[in-house]
């Protein structure tokens, strides 16, 4: 079975749809958001700026 780029994209969307729909609800308050901005400083250095909103105390963040 040969998987095309279009088929692979559809496969990824089907896999991520349940996670995305669960992530849009928060039974304990406002929806939590996080943004990561990537910027190139020079040829060897990059910066990552993390912005987040959470209406509760944050005990830890994990990035993979």
N, C-alpha and C positions, 0 to 999 in steps of 0.2 A: 504494500500500500504506500503510495507516494503522497506526502503531505505538502501542499502548496503553501505559499506565504499567506494567501487569503484564508485557507483552511486553518492554518496555525493561529492567525489572529482571532478567528471565530472561536477556536478552542480555548484560547487564553481568556477571552471575554466571558465565556460560559463558566470557566473555573473561578474567575474573580467576581462575578456578579453576586453570589451570596455574601461574600466578605464585604463588598461595597455597600450592599443594602443594610447589613447589620451595623456597619460603621456610621451610618447616618442617623442613628437613633441613640439617645442617652436617657435611660429611665430615671437618672438621678439629677437631671438639670439640663443645662445647655449643651449643645453638640460641641465636642472637643475638636479643635483644629490644630494642625501643625503644618508649617511650610518650611522647606529647605531651599535656600537660594545658593547656587553654586556660581562662583566668580573666579576667573583666571587672573592671577596677579602678574605672573610672568611665565616663562617657558617651563619652570620647574615647580612653581608654587600656586596653589589654589586655596580659596577660602570657602567655607561653608557656613552660612548664617542660618541659624535655627530660630524660627518664630513660632510660638504656640499660644493657644488660649485654652484654658481649662478652668472651670468654675470651682474646682475642688483642689485640695493639696496634691501636688505631684511628688510621688516618692521616688520615681526613677523613670528614665527613658532608655529605650534600647533601639539601636539602629543597626540594621543588617545590610 
